[in-house]
């Protein structure tokens, strides 16, 4: 075999992993607007591992010419190996949720796929048929917990750690609690989309776990959106797991800071606008009427969320919390205000992890501890 043909064949064999790496990545970028399948990331890591070994072989093959080639190949292959290890950690081992970018965060997807199991109605709960009256044990009281992602349990390592599940255990076998939490829903969404499903199980009590961002946007101050990423920014975010992790863990905190500030200020304005809040009070009354129409007793719990007040004065916080609690009670729902827990669990101690401001397991337990004696009086 001619020498040139032999060398050409070896060269093609050497660059084959790089070609496959480019083809695999391009297919991922063009086929999916968001994150790739897990196997595609693993294929890229396997191809990078082959390239790392080729670097070592190449370096040692030239050791007779210069020992510097050996050192350089060792350095480059070691760096690539470290990157592969970090890649595998992000893709396979890290399960941290995130607040603002769950759709494009690899570790958040890992968390969701590992932990969350939705029923056919889309709730993180067991099949609802077993909670219908004909399938319940005689004498068992059923409580429906309604709310947003705080009630749903975002970020927790298990559904058992949610305050609804803790309450279910604490209240004993005479009471069953069903979680109807749904991330991103406000009061109107709960009335239109959740309460009709709740009515099917005919609960005895419906608890509205209210969060002070449940008001609708009736004044045209929608939450600001982050800037649109360039083509290559997006490709790096979805194609490089290590960069994806570092972005959501470190960089996003700076990128979303101004958006979060404007979002909170828009939220304060919704509560301060008299017409918008009057409409919200009407929504709360509709909620109460819908619950009573299904034969259940409506009650409410005002949940803590210290991050919400990051840009508010203490006076503004007290004003909004007071308005919310009064509106809940005036709508016909006896209300337990848990905003006091914001002092016990301030920013830095409240959140489930550094990327996600949703409450930790400790906060969920604290909520359950406060709600349990109060709720017990209402299910007698």
C-alpha positions in Angstrom: 0.0 0.0 0.0 1.4 3.4 -0.9 2.5 5.5 2.0 0.3 8.4 0.9 -2.7 6.2 0.9 -1.9 4.8 4.3 -1.4 8.2 5.8 -4.6 9.5 4.1 -6.6 6.6 5.5 -5.3 7.2 9.0 -6.1 10.9 8.7 -9.7 10.2 7.6 -10.0 7.8 10.5 -8.7 10.4 12.9 -11.1 13.1 11.8 -14.1 10.8 11.6 -15.1 11.4 15.3 -14.9 15.2 14.6 -17.1 14.9 11.5 -19.7 12.7 13.4 -19.6 15.2 16.3 -20.5 18.1 13.9 -23.2 16.0 12.1 -24.8 14.9 15.4 -24.8 18.4 16.8 -26.2 20.0 13.6 -29.0 17.4 13.5 -29.9 18.3 17.1 -29.8 22.1 16.4 -32.0 21.8 13.3 -34.4 19.2 14.5 -35.2 20.5 18.0 -35.8 24.2 19.0 -35.0 23.3 22.6 -33.0 20.7 24.5 -31.9 17.6 22.8 -32.6 14.0 23.8 -30.2 12.7 26.4 -28.7 10.1 24.1 -27.5 12.8 21.7 -25.5 14.5 24.4 -24.0 11.1 25.4 -23.0 10.4 21.8 -21.2 13.7 21.6 -19.4 12.9 24.9 -18.4 9.5 23.5 -17.0 11.1 20.3 -15.1 13.7 22.4 -13.6 10.8 24.4 -12.4 9.2 21.2 -10.8 12.5 20.2 -9.1 12.7 23.6 -7.5 9.3 23.0 -6.5 10.3 19.5 -4.7 13.3 21.0 -2.7 11.0 23.3 -1.8 8.6 20.5 -0.8 11.5 18.3 1.4 13.1 20.9 3.2 9.9 21.9 3.7 9.0 18.2 5.8 12.2 17.9 7.7 11.8 21.1 10.9 11.0 19.1 10.8 14.5 17.5 9.9 16.4 20.6 8.8 15.6 24.1 6.8 18.8 24.0 4.2 17.0 21.8 3.7 14.5 24.6 3.1 17.2 27.2 0.8 19.2 24.9 -1.3 16.1 24.0 -1.5 15.1 27.7 -2.6 18.6 28.6 -5.3 18.8 25.9 -6.6 15.3 26.4 -6.8 15.9 30.2 -8.8 19.1 29.7 -11.1 17.4 27.3 -11.5 14.5 29.7 -12.4 17.0 32.5 -15.0 18.6 30.2 -16.5 15.2 29.4 -16.7 14.4 33.1 -18.5 17.7 33.8 -20.8 17.1 30.8 -21.8 13.7 32.2 -22.4 15.2 35.6 -24.8 17.7 34.1 -26.6 15.3 31.8 -26.9 12.3 34.1 -26.3 13.2 37.8 -27.5 16.8 38.5 -31.3 17.2 39.1 -31.6 20.8 40.3 -34.7 22.7 39.2 -34.6 26.3 38.0 -37.1 29.1 38.2 -36.9 31.4 35.1 -35.6 29.0 32.4 -36.9 25.5 33.1 -37.7 24.9 29.5 -34.1 25.3 28.4 -32.3 24.1 31.6 -30.9 20.5 31.4 -30.8 19.9 35.1 -34.4 21.1 35.4 -35.4 18.6 32.7 -33.5 15.9 34.7 -35.4 16.9 37.8 -38.8 16.8 36.0 -38.2 13.5 34.3 -36.9 11.9 37.5 -39.3 13.2 40.0 -42.6 14.4 38.5 -45.3 11.9 37.5 -48.5 13.6 36.2 -51.9 11.9 36.0 -54.0 12.0 32.8 -55.5 15.3 33.9 -52.0 16.9 34.1 -51.6 17.1 37.9 -48.7 15.8 39.9 -51.0 13.4 41.8 -52.4 9.9 41.7 -55.3 9.0 39.4 -58.3 11.0 40.4 -60.8 8.2 40.0 -59.7 6.8 43.4 -60.8 10.0 45.1 -64.3 10.1 43.7 -67.1 9.6 46.3 -67.9 6.0 45.2 -64.3 5.0 45.7 -63.6 6.7 49.0 -63.9 5.0 52.4 -67.0 6.0 54.3 -66.3 8.9 56.7 -63.2 10.1 55.0 -63.1 13.8 54.4 -61.5 15.0 51.1 -59.6 18.2 50.8 -58.7 19.7 47.4 -55.5 21.9 47.5 -55.6 24.4 44.7 -52.7 26.8 43.8 -49.8 27.5 41.5 -46.2 26.0 41.3 -45.7 26.5 45.1 -48.6 24.2 45.7 -47.5 21.9 42.9 -44.1 21.4 44.6 -41.5 22.6 42.0 -37.9 21.7 42.9 -38.6 19.2 45.6 -36.9 15.8 45.5 -40.2 14.0 46.0 -43.9 14.7 46.0 -43.9 13.4 49.6 -42.1 16.6 50.7 -44.9 18.9 49.5 -46.9 20.7 52.2 -50.0 19.0 50.9 -48.5 15.5 51.3 -47.1 16.4 54.7 -50.6 17.6 55.8 -52.2 14.4 54.4 -49.9 12.4 56.7 -50.3 14.8 59.7 -54.1 14.9 59.5 -54.4 11.1 59.7 -56.5 8.5 57.8 -59.7 10.4 58.3 -58.6 13.0 55.8 -57.3 12.8 52.3 -55.7 15.7 50.5 -55.5 15.9 46.7 -53.0 18.3 45.1 -54.4 20.3 42.2 -51.4 22.7 42.0 -50.5 24.0 38.5 -47.5 26.1 37.7 -48.1 29.6 36.2 -51.9 29.7 36.9 -53.5 32.8 38.3 -56.9 33.0 40.0 -58.8 33.2 36.7 -56.9 30.2 35.3 -57.8 28.2 38.5 -61.5 29.1 38.1 -61.6 28.2 34.4 -59.3 25.2 34.2 -58.8 23.7 37.6 -62.0 24.0 39.6 -64.1 22.1 36.9 -61.7 19.1 37.5 -61.8 19.5 41.3 -65.6 19.3 41.1 -65.4 15.8 39.7 -64.0 14.4 42.9 -66.6 16.3 45.0 -64.3 17.5 47.9 -65.6 18.5 51.3 -63.1 21.4 51.5 -61.2 23.4 48.9 -58.1 25.2 50.1 -56.9 28.0 47.9 -53.1 28.3 48.6 -52.8 31.9 47.4 -49.6 33.5 46.3 -49.3 37.2 45.9 -48.7 37.0 42.2 -52.1 35.3 41.4 -53.6 38.6 40.3 -54.3 39.0 36.5 -52.7 41.6 34.3 -55.5 44.0 33.6 -53.4 47.1 33.1 -51.1 46.1 30.3 -48.0 45.7 32.3 -47.1 42.1 31.4 -43.9 40.6 32.8 -40.9 41.7 30.7 -39.2 39.0 28.7 -35.4 38.6 28.5 -33.6 39.6 25.3 -33.8 37.2 22.4 -30.6 35.2 22.1 -28.6 35.1 19.0 -28.3 32.0 16.9 -25.0 30.9 18.4 -25.9 31.9 22.0 -28.9 29.6 21.6 -26.8 26.8 20.1 -24.3 27.0 22.9 -27.1 26.9 25.5 -28.8 23.8 24.1 -25.7 22.0 22.7 -23.1 22.4 25.5 -24.3 20.9 28.8 -21.5 22.4 30.9 -22.3 25.9 29.5 -26.0 25.3 30.0 -25.3 24.5 33.7 -23.0 27.5 34.2 -25.5 29.8 32.5 -28.4 28.9 34.7 -26.3 28.6 37.8 -24.3 31.8 37.5 -24.9 34.0 34.4 -28.7 33.9 34.4 -28.8 35.6 37.9 -27.3 38.7 36.3 -29.2 38.5 33.1 -32.6 38.2 34.7 -32.0 40.7 37.5 -33.3 43.7 35.7 -36.2 41.6 34.2 -37.1 40.4 37.7 -37.1 43.9 39.1 -39.4 45.2 36.3 -41.6 42.1 36.7 -42.0 42.7 40.5 -42.7 46.4 39.9 -45.4 45.5 37.3 -46.9 43.1 39.8 -47.0 45.7 42.6 -48.8 48.0 40.1 -51.5 45.4 39.4 -52.3 45.3 43.1 -52.2 49.0 43.6 -54.4 49.8 40.6 -57.9 50.2 42.1 -59.8 48.9 39.0 -57.5 46.0 38.5 -57.7 45.0 42.2 -61.5 45.4 42.2 -61.7 43.0 39.2 -59.4 40.6 41.2 -61.8 40.8 44.2 -64.6 39.8 41.8 -62.5 36.8 40.7 -62.0 35.7 44.3 -65.7 35.8 44.8 -66.3 33.8 41.6 -63.8 31.3 43.0 -65.7 31.0 46.3 -69.0 30.7 44.5 -67.7 27.9 42.2 -66.4 26.0 45.2 -69.7 26.3 47.1 -71.6 25.3 43.9 -69.8 21.9 44.0 -70.9 21.5 47.6 -67.5 22.2 49.3 -66.3 24.7 51.9 -63.8 27.2 50.6 -60.9 28.4 52.7 -57.6 30.1 51.9 -54.0 30.2 52.9 -51.8 33.2 52.0 -48.4 31.7 51.3 -45.0 33.3 52.0 -42.7 34.4 49.2 -39.8 36.7 50.4 -38.3 37.1 46.9 -41.5 38.8 45.8 -40.8 41.8 48.0 -37.1 42.3 47.0 -37.9 45.7 45.4 -40.7 46.7 47.7 -40.6 48.9 50.8 -41.9 47.3 54.1 -44.9 49.6 53.9 -45.8 48.5 50.4 -45.4 44.8 51.3 -47.8 45.3 54.3 -50.2 47.2 52.2 -50.5 44.5 49.5 -50.5 41.6 52.0 -53.2 43.3 54.0 -55.3 43.9 50.9 -54.9 40.3 49.7 -55.9 38.8 53.1 -58.9 41.1 53.4 -60.0 40.4 49.9 -59.8 36.6 50.5 -61.8 36.9 53.7 -64.4 39.3 52.1 -64.9 36.8 49.3 -66.2 34.3 51.9 -63.0 32.3 52.5 -61.7 32.1 56.1 -58.0 32.9 55.6 -54.7 31.9 57.3 -52.0 34.4 56.6 -48.5 32.8 56.6 -46.6 35.8 55.4 -44.9 35.8 58.8 -42.8 32.9 57.7 -40.9 35.3 55.4 -39.1 36.5 58.5 -38.2 33.0 59.6 -37.1 32.0 56.1 -35.7 35.1 54.3 -34.1 35.1 50.8 -31.2 32.8 51.0 -32.9 30.3 53.3 -36.3 30.1 51.7 -35.5 28.7 48.2 -35.1 25.1 47.2 -31.8 25.7 45.5 -29.7 28.6 44.3 -31.3 28.5 40.8 -34.9 28.2 42.0 -36.8 30.5 44.3 -39.5 28.0 45.0 -39.8 26.9 48.7 -37.5 24.2 50.1 -38.6 21.1 51.8 -38.0 22.8 55.2 -40.4 25.6 54.2 -43.0 23.2 53.0 -42.8 21.5 56.3 -43.1 24.8 58.1 -46.2 25.6 56.1 -47.7 22.2 56.9 -47.0 22.8 60.6 -48.9 26.1 60.6 -51.8 24.9 58.5 -52.5 21.6 60.2 -54.1 22.8 63.4 -56.0 25.5 61.6 -57.3 23.2 58.9 -58.2 20.5 61.4 -60.8 22.8 62.8 -62.4 23.2 59.4 -62.9 19.5 58.5 -64.7 18.4 61.6 
